Amino acid sequence: MTQKKVGVRQHTSYSLEEKLVVVKYAQENGRNAAAKHFNLDVPMVGRWIKQSSSWEEKNKKKKRAGTPGRKAFYPEAEKFLYNWIIEQRKKGFAVNYISMRLQMCKILKEPVIQALYPAGEYEFQGNLSWINSFMKWFGLSLRRRTKISQKLPEDIEQKLDEF
């Protein structure tokens, strides 16, 4: 665990892995010793010890013990949509909000997905906030492709000399 600044304390977040190191140290040496060793508050170490019993083997890269945010409504359909977006990008086609929404509607009409989400076709709204959340969950972004460059005229050197 990296040592934080001594003196003025700022709000810092700790990964689950760091918290587990502190908890292990506290169980071996005591709460006060752990707080002093890692430059933390004693009550914070105590809270972590209490919470550690509920921590299972979670993703150690996450900074929070819980998973914030709302769960996906249609996780299987969203995987299909993600794969479709990747295919479209590999083909060089532009993918925008409208095409994503329309493709999700098509995916929800497929028989395999209908079996999982019977009312999904009718309940799905696909508003802008859902699309933004979907893109955030899957690490996507809508970046516009810019032109690499325009073709220069064949007689450019002559024109530059005349200029």
Sequence and secondary structure as in RCSB ss.txt:
>XXXX:A:sequence
MTQKKVGVRQHTSYSLEEKLVVVKYAQENGRNAAAKHFNLDVPMVGRWIKQSSSWEEKNKKKKRAGTPGRKAFYP
EAEKFLYNWIIEQRKKGFAVNYISMRLQMCKILKEPVIQALYPAGEYEFQGNLSWINSFMKWFGLSLRRRTKISQ
KLPEDIEQKLDEF
>XXXX:A:secstr
     SSS       HHHHHHHHHHHHHH HHHHHHHHT  HHHHHHHHHHHTT  S  TT SSSS  S   SSH
HHHHHHHHHHHHHHHHT    HHHHHHHHHHHHHSHHHHHH TTHHHH    HHHHHHHHHHHT           
   TTHHHHHHH 
